[in-house]
Amino acid sequence: MAKVIEGDFSASTARVGIVVARFNGFVVESLLSGALDTLKRHGVTDANITVVRVPGAFEMPLVVRKLAEQGSYDAIIALGAVIRGGTPHFEYVAGQCASGIATVSRETGVPVAFGVLTTDTIEQAIERSGTKAGNKGADAAMTVLEMVSLLRQLE
């Protein structure tokens, strides 16, 4: 049988940075609550969690990179919400945010969970921040726990 390596959710000693966009805070604060609750339920202590607030999703990649380069974090969670409007602004912000965050993870080797909602409507954002469609902040926290566990096995 082939050897299988996969992460689990037992990374209770993980040091996690959470970058939170203030724009669309009525949605993003629910994402943050979901992420914090999930981390704590899996044994990550407050002492190992740092929350950094940024103005919006466009500013997130720079701060995610700064945290990743410090070497103080095993993983980073990026939380925000970009809701489509009547102008092309959505595409620029959402695209640059996603691209920048993916680049940080690839270049630094620090896993970054993309918990930035990109929705067409406010209703969709609300659904994904803790109502009908679950909480994408909680999902992002599960992702970093699994990735930290996996990367520790590969070291």
Secondary structure per residue as TSV (DSSP state, phi and psi in degrees):
chain	resnum	aa	ss	phi	psi
A	1	M	-	360.0	142.8
A	2	A	-	-69.5	147.0
A	3	K	-	-74.6	131.2
A	4	V	-	-117.5	128.0
A	5	I	-	-116.9	124.5
A	6	E	-	-148.9	153.5
A	7	G	-	-81.4	162.7
A	8	D	-	-127.1	-160.7
A	9	F	S	-115.0	31.9
A	10	S	-	-101.1	23.0
A	11	A	-	-85.9	57.6
A	12	S	T	-67.0	-18.6
A	13	T	T	-92.9	5.9
A	14	A	-	-61.1	140.8
A	15	R	-	-100.5	116.6
A	16	V	E	-120.2	128.4
A	17	G	E	-99.3	137.9
A	18	I	E	-122.0	118.6
A	19	V	E	-100.1	121.3
A	20	V	E	-121.4	124.3
A	21	A	E	-80.6	135.4
A	22	R	-	-78.5	-29.1
A	23	F	T	-62.6	138.1
A	24	N	T	60.2	38.6
A	25	G	H	-57.0	-28.3
A	26	F	H	-61.4	-24.5
A	27	V	H	-96.9	-44.0
A	28	V	H	-65.5	-34.8
A	29	E	H	-62.4	-32.9
A	30	S	H	-68.7	-37.2
A	31	L	H	-62.3	-43.7
A	32	L	H	-62.1	-44.6
A	33	S	H	-58.9	-42.6
A	34	G	H	-63.3	-42.5
A	35	A	H	-65.4	-46.8
A	36	L	H	-62.4	-44.2
A	37	D	H	-59.7	-45.0
A	38	T	H	-64.5	-45.7
A	39	L	H	-59.9	-45.5
A	40	K	H	-66.7	-38.1
A	41	R	H	-63.7	-24.3
A	42	H	T	-99.4	15.2
A	43	G	T	92.3	2.3
A	44	V	-	-76.2	126.7
A	45	T	-	-85.3	159.5
A	46	D	G	-55.4	-35.5
A	47	A	G	-62.8	-22.4
A	48	N	G	-100.8	9.8
A	49	I	E	-121.7	129.0
A	50	T	E	-123.3	127.8
A	51	V	E	-106.1	126.9
A	52	V	E	-121.2	125.3
A	53	R	E	-98.7	137.4
A	54	V	E	-125.7	162.1
A	55	P	S	-60.5	-46.8
A	56	G	S	-158.3	-175.8
A	57	A	G	-64.2	-33.7
A	58	F	G	-62.7	-31.9
A	59	E	G	-84.4	-9.7
A	60	M	H	-62.7	-46.0
A	61	P	H	-55.9	-38.4
A	62	L	H	-62.4	-46.0
A	63	V	H	-72.2	-38.1
A	64	V	H	-58.8	-42.4
A	65	R	H	-63.7	-44.8
A	66	K	H	-57.2	-44.5
A	67	L	H	-64.6	-44.6
A	68	A	H	-62.2	-39.6
A	69	E	H	-72.5	-20.0
A	70	Q	H	-66.1	-28.0
A	71	G	T	77.8	8.6
A	72	S	-	-93.2	-6.0
A	73	Y	-	-125.2	138.0
A	74	D	S	-80.7	-26.5
A	75	A	E	-160.5	161.1
A	76	I	E	-132.9	142.0
A	77	I	E	-113.1	129.1
A	78	A	E	-106.1	121.5
A	79	L	E	-123.4	128.7
A	80	G	E	-168.1	-179.4
A	81	A	E	-147.6	123.3
A	82	V	E	-117.3	115.9
A	83	I	E	-110.1	128.1
A	84	R	-	-59.1	139.1
A	85	G	-	-121.5	-158.8
A	86	G	S	-90.1	7.6
A	87	T	S	-125.6	168.9
A	88	P	T	-73.1	0.0
A	89	H	H	-51.0	-40.1
A	90	F	H	-53.4	-49.7
A	91	E	H	-62.1	-41.3
A	92	Y	H	-65.6	-48.0
A	93	V	H	-66.9	-51.5
A	94	A	H	-62.1	-44.4
A	95	G	H	-64.7	-45.9
A	96	Q	H	-67.6	-36.6
A	97	C	H	-62.8	-51.3
A	98	A	H	-62.7	-46.3
A	99	S	H	-63.2	-44.8
A	100	G	H	-64.0	-41.8
A	101	I	H	-68.8	-41.4
A	102	A	H	-61.4	-40.1
A	103	T	H	-62.5	-42.4
A	104	V	H	-58.6	-47.8
A	105	S	H	-61.8	-46.1
A	106	R	H	-62.8	-44.0
A	107	E	H	-79.7	-26.8
A	108	T	H	-102.4	-19.4
A	109	G	-	79.6	5.1
A	110	V	-	-93.7	123.5
A	111	P	-	-65.7	135.0
A	112	V	E	-125.9	120.1
A	113	A	E	-86.2	129.2
A	114	F	E	-90.6	94.5
A	115	G	E	-105.8	38.7
A	116	V	E	-100.6	115.1
A	117	L	E	-72.2	136.8
A	118	T	E	-128.0	98.5
A	119	T	E	-123.2	161.3
A	120	D	S	-81.9	-28.5
A	121	T	S	-136.4	161.2
A	122	I	H	-61.9	-39.2
A	123	E	H	-60.1	-42.1
A	124	Q	H	-63.2	-40.0
A	125	A	H	-63.6	-43.3
A	126	I	H	-63.5	-41.9
A	127	E	H	-60.1	-35.9
A	128	R	H	-87.6	-2.6
A	129	S	B	-109.9	24.4
A	130	G	T	131.9	5.4
A	131	T	S	-110.8	-117.5
A	132	K	T	-57.2	-41.7
A	133	A	T	-99.8	23.4
A	134	G	-	79.2	-164.7
A	135	N	B	-125.7	110.8
A	136	K	H	-68.7	-20.1
A	137	G	H	-67.7	-42.2
A	138	A	H	-63.9	-41.6
A	139	D	H	-60.7	-41.7
A	140	A	H	-63.7	-38.3
A	141	A	H	-64.3	-41.1
A	142	M	H	-62.7	-38.7
A	143	T	H	-61.4	-46.3
A	144	V	H	-68.5	-36.1
A	145	L	H	-60.9	-44.7
A	146	E	H	-65.2	-42.4
A	147	M	H	-66.6	-40.5
A	148	V	H	-61.9	-45.2
A	149	S	H	-60.1	-45.6
A	150	L	H	-63.0	-48.3
A	151	L	H	-64.1	-34.2
A	152	R	H	-64.1	-35.4
A	153	Q	H	-70.6	-28.0
A	154	L	H	-85.4	-9.3
A	155	E	-	-74.8	360.0
